[in-house]
Amino acid sequence: MSEPTGATRRRGPFKVGDQVQLTDPKGRHYTFTLEAGKNFHTHKGAFPHDELIGAPEGTVVRTTGNVPYLALRPLLPDYVLSMPRGAAVIYPKDAGQILAMADIFAGARVVEAGVGSGALSTYLLRAVGDTGLLASYERRQDFADIARGNVERYFGGSHPAWKLTVGDLQDNLVETDVDRVILDMLAPWECLDVAAEALVPGGLICCYVATTTQMSRTVEALREHGCFTEPQAWETMVRTWHLEGLAVRPDHRMIGHTGFLLTSRRLADGVEPPLRQRRPAKGAYGEEADNDSPRLSLAERAAARAAVKAVTPVIDQD
C-alpha cells in the first residue's frame, strides 16, 4: 500500500529538501530547507546543514558560538505561520474548527473559494486525502502562485487531489455533487446560488468572514435563499497558560478575534426550510416587525429583512 502524499516527508531521519524548524534557548523559531553543503547562520554563530542530514528528529545542534538549537520538522500550524504570504492566512485555530465543524472527511469532494496563501488548502488536502477532491478558486494570479508554491513545498510536489483555478467562483465553478463548500471571501452571499447548485443534499457550506456586518448579511442571505438550514455562527479564542512551578496562570497575551465561522446544510430540492420557533429579539428586524406573535410568517420575515438590507452599508470589493 502506497504512502499518502507527503507522508514520507513527515517521518524518519532528516533528508535533503526537508523543512527544519530550529528552536533556540529563548523559544524563538527559525525555519529553513535542508541543502547539502549549505550553512545556517545566526547572530550566535553558524553550523552546516550536513550535521542534520541523516540525523533523527529531536537532535540538538550547536553553532560555532556553542549555542544549542533543537531541530524538529515544523508541524503544519508552524509551517503555515512561517510560509511566504500574499494574503493573510487562516489561523490554525480557525482551520481546526473548519475541519471539525464542517466535517471534512477522507475522500470528500470540497470546493474552496478564496485561496489566499494556501494555508487552509494545505489543511483541507491532508483531510480529504489522495482519493478526495479539493477544487480551489482564487481571483488573483499572484495569490494563486504563492499558494501553489506553499502547498507544493509542504507536500514535496503537486497533490493529486488538488485543482487550482484562477477566476471567480461564480463564473468558473464546474464541479457537481460536492460535499462541502468553503468560502473565505469578502461577500460570500454573492456565491450562494452556485454553491447550492454544486452541493449534494445534506452537503455543508462554511463561510469565514471578518466582521459582524459580513456575518449578519451572510446569515440573512442564507435564510432568504431557501435551500439551506438555519445557519450557525461562532468565533473561537485561544489562550495559552504560563506554567512554572506554583506560578500557574493565564498568559498575558492570547489569540483573540480573527474571524467568524458560519455553517449551514443544503436542503433537498423542493423542500421549504422549517420556520424558526423562537421569537426574534425586540427590534431585531426593525419596529415594523415587532409584534406579539411567537414567530414571524415567511412574508413578514422577507419584508423585514428587505428593510434591514436597504439600510445596510454596501461593502466595496474593489
N, C-alpha and C positions, 0 to 999 in steps of 0.2 A: 504494500500500500504506500503510495507516494505521500510525501510530507506536504501539508498545506503551504501555500505560497508564503514565503518569508519566515517559515518556522525554523529553518536551519540557521538563520541569522540570529535567532534568539537564544541559542544554547551552544554549549561546547566551548573549547578554548577560543581566545581571540584570533581572528583571521584578518588578513589584508582586506580592506574595504568595510570592516565593521565600524559602527559608531561606538565611541567610547565616551563615557561620562566620568570625569575626574572630580573628586571632592577633596577640597583642601582642609586643613585643620580648623578653619573657621566656618566650614559648611558651605562654602561657595562652590558652584558647579562650573565645569568647563567641558564642552562637548566638541569632539573632533573626529575625523575619519582616519583610521589606521592606514599608513602608507609605508612600504618598506624603504628604509634608508632615510626617512624624514625624522626631524626632531620636534618635540613640543617645547615651546619656550614660554616661560613665565618671568615675572619680575623677581622671582626667588630661584632662578636657575632653569635648566633645561634637562630633558632626558630623551633618549632615542626611542622612536616607535617600536624598534626591533625588540626592546625589552618586554613589550606587551604581546607581540605576535607569538602565538603558541602558548601563552600563559593562561591560566584559568581565570574566570571572573572572580572578583573579590581580591585580586592581587594588589599589594601596596608597592608603589614605585617611589623612588626618591630622586629629586632633582640634584643637579650639581651643587646646589646650596643646602643639600641634606634636608629638604622639606618633603615630608611624606604626602602622597596623594593616593586615595583609594580609587581603583579602577573598576567600573561596572558598565555593563551595557545600559543605556538610558531606557527607562520604562516609557511606554507610549505617552503618558502625561508629561514626562520630562522632555521627550522629543518634540511634541507639538508646541511647547512653550519656548523652545530654543531654536526651532527651524526658521528659515527665512520667511518673511511675511510680505504680502502685498496688502491684503485686507486683515482686519483684526480676526483672531481665531476664536472659535467657541471654546470656552474654558473646559477643562476636564470635568468639573462638577456638573456642567450642563450637558456635556457629551454623555456622561454616565447616566443622567436622567433620561436622555433621549433613547439610549439603547434599552434601558429597562422599561420605561413607561410607554414607549412606542412599540415595545415587544419586538425588537429586531432579532429575527431568528435565522439560523443557518439555512441557506437555500432560499431566503426571501428575495422577492423582486421589489427593489426600492428605487424611487425617484427622488433625487435631491436637487434643489434649485438654490443657487447662491453658494458656490463652492468656496469662494474666498481664497485662503491659502492652503486648503486641503486638509485641515485638522479633522473636521468631522468626517470627511470622506475616508480617512485612514481608519477611524473607529468603525465606521459602517462596513468597510471592506473586511475587516477582521471578523465582524459579526456575521455577515452573510456568507463568507467563505468562498471557496473556488466554484461551488455549484450554484451560487446565487447570482444576482444581478444588481449592480448599482449604476444607474443611469444619472449622471451628474450634468447639470446645466449651469453655465456661467456666462454672464453677459459680456464680461471684459476679457479680451485675449491675454492681457498681461497677467491678470489674476489666474487665468487658466494655466498659463505657462508655469507660474510659480507653484501652483497646486500640483501639477503633473510632476514637476521636479521633486517636490517634497514627498509625494506618495511613492514614486519610484525609488527614491533614496531609502525610504523606510523598508520597503519590501524587497529591495535588491533588484528591481526591474519592474516591468509592467505587470499589473494584476489581471488575471483572466476574467474576473467578474466586473471590471470597471469599463464604463463607456463614458467619455467626457465630450460634451458638445458645447461649443461656443455659440451663444444666442439666447434669446428669450424663451422661457419655458412655454409661454402661451403660443408662440409661433412654431416651435420646433419639437414639441413633445410627440413622440410616435409610439411609445411603449403602451401596451394594454395589459389587462389582467395584473395590475400592480398591487402588491400587498401593503406598501407603505409609501407615503409622500411626505418628504421633509422640506419645509420652506423656511429658508433663512434669508429674508429679503425685507425691503422697506415697506412694501404694500402687498402682503400675501393674499389679501381679499380679492385682488385682481386675478388670481390664478385658481380660484375655487372651481370654476366651470371645467377647466381642463383636468384638474385634479379629480373631480367627481367622475369624469368620463374615463379616466385611466384606472381608478381604483375598483377592485372587486368588492362585491357586497361584504360588509364586515371589515373591509380594509380601514386603515387609520391614516389620518392626516395630522401632522405635527408641525406647528409653527413656532419659530423663535423670533421674538420681537424685543425691542429695547425699551419702549416707552409705554405708559399706560394708555395714551391716545391710540397707538397702534393696536394694543391689546383689545381695547374696547371696540374699535371698529372691526377688527377681525372676528371677534366673538359675535357681534351683531350680524355681520355678513354670513357667518356660518349658520346662524339661526334662521336668517331670511332665505337662505339658499334652498332649503327644503330637502336636501339629500343627506344631511348629516345629523347625528345625535347631538344632544345638549353638550356644548364644549366644556372642558375642564381647563382651568388655568392656574398656574402657580409659579413661584420662584424658589430658588434654593440659596442658602448662605452657608458657608463653611468656616468654622472657627477652630483653629488648632489650639493645643494646650501646652503650656510650659510645665515640664516635669523634671524636677531636680531635687532629690531628697524629699524633704517635707514641703518644699515650695511647689505645690500643685495648684495651678490657677490657669484661667484662660489667657492666651496670648493677647497682647495689646492690639495686634493687627489681625484682620480677617479678610477673607474674600467675600464681600457683600454682594450687592446687586450687580449682576452682569446682564441679565435679560429675563424675559418672561417666556414660559413654555405653555402652549395650548395644544390640546389633543381633542379629536372628535372622530367618531366612527362613521363609515359610509353605510347608509341605509340601502335596502334592496330597492330596485326601481319600482316606482308606483306607490311606495309606502309613505304616508304622511307622518312626520315626526310627532311623537306624543306631546301633548300640551303640558307645559310645566305646571306642577301642582302648588308651588309656593307663591305667596303674594309678593309682588315686587316691592322694594323699599319705596317709601313715600318720596315722590319727586324723581324717581329713577328715570322715568320716561317723560318728565315734564308734568305740569299741572293738569293738562288735558287728560292724561292717562290715569290720574289718581281717582280712585273710586272705592267703594266698599266691597266690591266683588273680590272673592278669594283668588281670582285669576282673570287675566285679560283674554278676550277672544283673539283669534288669529288676525282678524281685520283690525282690531284695536291695537294689537302689538305692532302690526305693519305700519299703521298710521303714526304711532308714537315714535317708532324707530326712524321713519322718514323725517319727522320733525327734528329729532336729535341730529340726524345726518346733515340736515340743512344748515345747522349752526356749528357743525364740527369743522375745525380748520382743515383745509386740504394740505396734505403733505407733498411738498415738491420733491420729485425724484431726481431732478437734474443736479 
